Structure formats: C-alpha cells, structure tokens
Amino acid sequence: MLEARAAAWGALLLRLVLGGSFAAHALLKIVVFTMPGTARFFESLGLPGWFAYVVTGMELIGGVALALGVYARWVALALVPILVGTIVTVHGANGWLFDNKGGGWEFPAFWAAMLVVQFLLGDGACALLRPRGARPSS
C-alpha cells in the first residue's frame, strides 16, 4: 500500500515537472523568439512555418494538462512525437551530449523517456480529470 501511494505522488511530481517544462518551452517560443520567429526557424529546418504554431500549442496545452492532471497519461504519450521530432530535425546530427554545439539529442531523448514513464505510471495523485473507469491513486 505504501508503494502505491509513493508511486502516485511520484507520478504527480513527474507530471508537474514535465508540464512546467513544456509550458516554459512554449512560452519561450511565444514571448522570446515570437511566433513569426519560431515559424521562420521551423522553415529553416525544412518544415512548414505553420507547424510551429501547432507544436507550440501542443506544448502549451499539453504542459498545462499534464500539470493539472487532465488525462495526463494520454497527454504524455501524445507529446512524445514532439521530442522525437526535435531529435530527428534539430538535435540528432549534433551528437549525443546536449552541451555540443547546437545541442545534442541527450536531453530530448531523456525527456521523451520521462513522458513514457508518465504514461506507464498513470495520472498519479491529485489528477483533475481521468479517463472513465481509471482508478485514482493517492
């Protein structure tokens, strides 16, 4: 019983960190780089500029949903392709270590793995909205 409670609180902590990180990255794109600037960066990678808006929206909405525990398990799984995309389009060619020039794929891969862990652990404690039939863990 104690292990189940600890896992539920661990899932909550993971949810908060992942959610905050996604929201922060979205806000960086919106406030610092601006959306037109982010769109131009996406275009420099060979992606359509409008895709920057989709990714930023997913990061912001997904981050908030994770932090609040709104279908967190499924939101975590839905965000994995964003990080795989950053490895394939931006960081993969820069080597493994993230402190390499241009950032390697180490951090996005770790982040993607943590999203999968969140999916496997479930929503955790204090989740606001779970799929029907999912049992709350506390």
N, C-alpha and C positions, 0 to 999 in steps of 0.2 A: 504494500500500500504506500509506503514512504517513497519507494522508487517511482511509482506512478505520479505522485504529487511533485516530486523533484523534476521529473520529465516534463510535466505540464508547465511548471514555472520556467524550466529551461527553454521550452518552446516559446513561451511568452517573451523571454529575454531575446532570443534569436529573432523573433518576429519584430520586436521593437528596433533592434539594430539594423536588420535588413530594410525595414520600412523607412527608417530615418535616412539610411544611406541612399536608397532610391529617390526619396523626396529631395534630398540635398543635391543629388546629381541633376535632377530635373530643374531645380531652382537655379543651379549654376548655368544650365543651358539658357534658361529664360532671362535671368537677371544679369549675368555677367557676359556671356557670349552673345546674347539676344537670339531670338528665334531666326531672324534672317541670317545671322552669322552662323548659327548651327546648321541651317539649311545649306549654306554655302560649303561648310565643312563636309556634310554628307555628300554633296555633289562632287567635291574633290576626291571622294572615295569611290566615285562611280555609282553612287546611289541617287535616287531621285530626291530632290530637295524637300518635297512634301513628306517624305518618310521621317524626317527629323521631328516633325510635329506629332506623328504617330508614336514614335519612340519616346519622346518627351512626355506626351500624355500618358502613355503606359507606365512610365517611371513614376510620374506624379500620382496618378490614380492608384496604381499598384502599391506604391510606397505607403500611401495613406491607408489603403485597405489592409495591408499587412500590419501596420502599427495598431490599427483598431481591431483587428481580428475579424475582418469581414471576408468570409470564405478564404481564409489565409492559406490553407493547404493548396487550394487550386490556383490562387493568385501567384503563389510562389512558383508553381510549375509553369504557369503562363509567362513568367518573367525570364525563365531560363534562356529562351531563344535570343533575347536581347544581349545577354552576356556572351553567348556562343557567337552571335553576330559581331560583337566587338573583337573577339579573338580572331575570327576569320578576316574581317575587313580592316582592322586597325592594328591590333597588338601582336598577332601571330607571327608576323615576319620580323618582329623586333627581338626575338629570343624569349627565353623563359622569364628571366628576372624583371620585375616591374620597374626597377631603377635603371634599366637600359634606356638608351636614347629612344624616345617615342613610347616608352612603357612596354614591357613585355606582357606575356599572357598569364603570368602567375596570379595576379590579383583577380582578373575577371574569371579565371578558372576556379579559384577558391570561392569566390562569390557565388558562382553557378552551383558549386557543390553544396554550399550552405543553403541555397534555395531548395535543392533536392532533399537535404536533411530536414528542412522545414516541412516539405511535403510528406516525408516519411513519419515525422513526429506528430504531425497534425496541427490543429489550430492552437493548442495549448490553453493555459489559464486565461481567464478574463476576455475571451473572444466575444465580440458583439453578435456575430451572425455566422452560424454554421449551416452546412447542408442538412436538409431534413434527415432525421434518423441518426445523425452523428451525436455521439455522447460527449457531453462536456467533461473535460478533465480538470480537476482542481487539486 
